[in-house]
Each structure stands twice: as C-alpha cells, then as structure tokens.
Amino acid sequence: MNGRLLCIDHGLKRIGLAVSDASGLVARGLTVIVRKSNREDFSRINQIAAEQHVVGIIVGLPVNSDAQPGEYTQGDTVRRWIERFAETTSLPIITWDEQLTSADARDLSIQKGRGARDPIDDLAARVILQSYLDARRDGLI
C-alpha cells in the first residue's frame, strides 16, 4: 500500500486521526473527532480520508494478553466498530497493536506544550501510525 495512510485511534468519547506523508515515512497528528453516532463519525472519517487522498486506513487495536477466555475486551469493541466502519469505505483497513501508545502520546503532548486536559487522541493516532510506518520500513511487515 503506497501513498498516504490515515490512522484511527478509536475511543469511546473521541476518535484521534493522524495521516502519513505520501512517501509513508512520517506521521503527523491530524484532528480529534468528538464521537456522535457511528453514522456521523464514519461520514466524517470518510470525508477526511477523501480530503487527504489516503489509500488505506490503519486502526489502533488494543491487545489485552491478560484477558480470560470468553472475557469481552476493548479490543472486541474496536473489532466490532471496524466491521461496521468497513461497510462504509472501499479503502483497505489494517489493524495495528496500540499497546503503550498512550504513554508515548502523553510524552509527545508535553513536548508540544499542550495542557494536561487537552485531548491526546490525535497524538496517540500519530504514535500508532509512526509505529506501523517504521515496522513497514524496517521490513518487519
């Protein structure tokens, strides 16, 4: 998948978005969407994807290795959301482990001088996307 990628950090209250450059080397935070309804959220994400001329979407997937068999996890919630979102787009969707991205996003927020209460969802999406881009560049995927 060569070209710009959009990354989604799914949250219950907000959705963070980040985008890569056309060469797929660098990610930057784009925006934070305050959740409304799936229909409105999907429409907004698809509008942004079109405006940014992206060729694919990366979605951060929380992985809980401590989950017990049969236990419903945040990862299950995100997978279900992805299934619904996939029905609204023709773009390929790839999931990527978002483990530990919140801590990195908080550090990045401090470096950028954001306030403690400012949302960091776009920065979390940036960290997830950069992790994916680095793994791809290094031949790990």
Secondary structure, 3 states (H helix, E strand, C coil): CCCEEEEEEECCCEEEEEEECCCCCCEEEEEEEECCCHHHHHHHHHHHHHHHCEEEEEEEECCCCCCCCCCCCHHHHHHHHHHHHHCCCCCCEEEEECCCHHHHHHHHHHHCCCCCCCCCHHHHHHHHHHHHHHHHHCCCC
